Amino acid sequence: QVQLVESGGGSVQAGGSLRLSCAASGYTYSFNCMGWFRQAPGKEREGVASIYTGGGSTYHADSVKGRFTISHDNAKNTVYLQMDSLKPEDTAMYYCAAAGGQGYSGSWCLSAGPHEYNYWGQGTQVTVSS
């Protein structure tokens, strides 16, 4: 089994920054793709960013490109989401997820949708006020 625990959410004013962390434990060798998703009330879950931990390639959604950065520390089995220049529309519950494994490529990882992720964290709330 794999456990994912997010932290770092909170409330900030527009223009502020937050750094989300997601610590993975358990069978961490069973996946090589990690992503951040968010879901606002009444909206569908959307992909924010993903990273292929096997090679480091990343994907960022257009809505966050240039403001958010995903990174991964292999030694700590932790993925981060640095969020700068936050906007009120970034307000949502943010979830960390893991997918893939042996045989799954970076290109697959960067195009994987939420239904392809096997493991999910409990979520951390981000609230941005104007």
Backbone torsions as a table, in degrees:
resi	resn	phi	psi	omega
1	GLN	NA	160.2	179.9
2	VAL	-126.1	134.7	174.9
3	GLN	-116.6	135.7	177.9
4	LEU	-123.3	127.1	-178.3
5	VAL	-125.9	116.2	179.2
6	GLU	-90.2	154.2	174.1
7	SER	-155.2	166.3	174.5
8	GLY	105.0	-5.2	178.3
9	GLY	-70.4	171.4	179.6
10	GLY	165.8	-166.3	-179.5
11	SER	-113.8	130.7	178.7
12	VAL	-139.3	164.3	174.0
13	GLN	-86.7	158.4	177.9
14	ALA	-55.1	137.9	-176.9
15	GLY	93.4	-12.0	-178.9
16	GLY	-80.7	-176.2	-176.8
17	SER	-132.9	151.6	171.4
18	LEU	-143.2	154.7	175.9
19	ARG	-126.5	114.9	177.1
20	LEU	-90.2	144.0	175.8
21	SER	-124.8	149.1	176.6
22	CYS	-137.9	110.9	-179.5
23	ALA	-96.0	127.3	179.8
24	ALA	-102.6	141.6	175.7
25	SER	-142.5	167.4	-178.0
26	GLY	94.1	-138.5	-177.0
27	TYR	-80.9	67.3	-175.4
28	THR	-68.2	-16.4	177.8
29	TYR	-75.2	-10.6	-174.2
30	SER	-83.2	-0.2	178.3
31	PHE	-143.5	156.0	177.5
32	ASN	-137.9	19.3	-179.3
33	CYS	-139.4	129.0	177.9
34	MET	-131.3	145.1	-176.8
35	GLY	-142.2	161.3	172.0
36	TRP	-114.7	133.3	177.4
37	PHE	-126.3	161.4	176.0
38	ARG	-141.5	154.0	178.6
39	GLN	-143.5	120.1	176.3
40	ALA	-94.5	156.1	-180.0
41	PRO	-54.9	128.8	178.2
42	GLY	79.5	3.7	-179.0
43	LYS	-120.2	161.1	177.4
44	GLU	-77.1	156.3	175.9
45	ARG	-68.0	134.1	-178.8
46	GLU	-126.7	148.0	177.7
47	GLY	-76.2	136.5	179.8
48	VAL	-105.3	-50.8	-178.3
49	ALA	-161.0	154.7	175.9
50	SER	-144.9	159.5	-179.3
51	ILE	-143.0	135.4	176.3
52	TYR	-88.5	104.5	-174.2
53	THR	-70.1	-13.7	177.5
54	GLY	-76.2	-18.9	-177.7
55	GLY	-144.4	-16.0	176.1
56	GLY	96.7	-3.9	179.7
57	SER	-67.3	149.5	-174.0
58	THR	-132.1	161.3	173.8
59	TYR	-132.8	137.8	173.1
60	HIS	-130.3	134.6	177.7
61	ALA	-63.8	150.4	-179.2
62	ASP	-56.1	-34.0	-176.3
63	SER	-68.2	-17.4	-178.3
64	VAL	-121.9	-3.5	-176.7
65	LYS	-60.1	131.6	-178.5
66	GLY	89.7	-12.8	179.7
67	ARG	-117.0	-35.0	-179.2
68	PHE	-110.2	148.1	176.7
69	THR	-137.6	125.6	176.1
70	ILE	-95.3	142.2	177.3
71	SER	-148.5	167.7	-176.3
72	HIS	-143.3	138.5	174.9
73	ASP	-111.1	102.9	-176.8
74	ASN	-61.1	-38.1	-177.1
75	ALA	-64.6	-32.1	-178.5
76	LYS	-99.3	-2.7	-176.3
77	ASN	51.1	45.0	-176.0
78	THR	-129.2	135.9	174.8
79	VAL	-112.1	143.6	-176.7
80	TYR	-120.6	154.9	170.9
81	LEU	-133.3	104.3	176.0
82	GLN	-83.9	121.6	-176.6
83	MET	-117.8	113.9	179.3
84	ASP	-115.7	164.0	178.8
85	SER	48.9	48.3	-176.4
86	LEU	-64.6	145.6	-179.4
87	LYS	-120.6	156.7	177.8
88	PRO	-55.3	-32.4	-179.7
89	GLU	-72.3	-5.9	173.9
90	ASP	-82.8	-6.6	180.0
91	THR	-62.0	124.0	-177.0
92	ALA	-177.9	171.1	166.9
93	MET	-86.8	129.1	-178.9
94	TYR	-105.2	132.0	-178.2
95	TYR	-120.3	140.6	172.3
96	CYS	-97.9	144.9	-179.8
97	ALA	-145.9	158.1	-180.0
98	ALA	-132.6	148.0	-176.2
99	ALA	-155.8	177.0	174.3
100	GLY	81.5	-146.9	-176.0
101	GLY	137.3	-164.9	-178.0
102	GLN	-57.4	130.0	179.2
103	GLY	96.3	-12.5	179.7
104	TYR	-93.4	132.5	-174.2
105	SER	-94.3	170.4	176.8
106	GLY	-63.9	-40.3	-179.2
107	SER	-64.0	-36.4	175.6
108	TRP	-63.7	-44.7	-176.8
109	CYS	-58.6	-46.9	-172.7
110	LEU	-73.1	-11.6	177.6
111	SER	-111.5	1.1	-176.4
112	ALA	-68.1	135.5	176.1
113	GLY	-90.9	170.5	-176.2
114	PRO	-57.1	-31.2	-178.5
115	HIS	-70.3	-12.0	-179.3
116	GLU	-94.2	-2.6	178.9
117	TYR	-89.5	134.1	-174.5
118	ASN	-91.1	-30.9	-172.8
119	TYR	-125.3	140.1	-177.3
120	TRP	-135.0	145.2	171.7
121	GLY	-84.1	-179.1	-175.9
122	GLN	-85.1	-13.9	178.1
123	GLY	96.9	153.0	176.0
124	THR	-138.5	134.4	-173.4
125	GLN	-83.7	134.5	173.3
126	VAL	-120.8	124.6	179.5
127	THR	-125.9	124.0	-178.8
128	VAL	-116.8	120.9	-179.5
129	SER	-101.2	149.2	-178.1
130	SER	-88.2	NA	NA
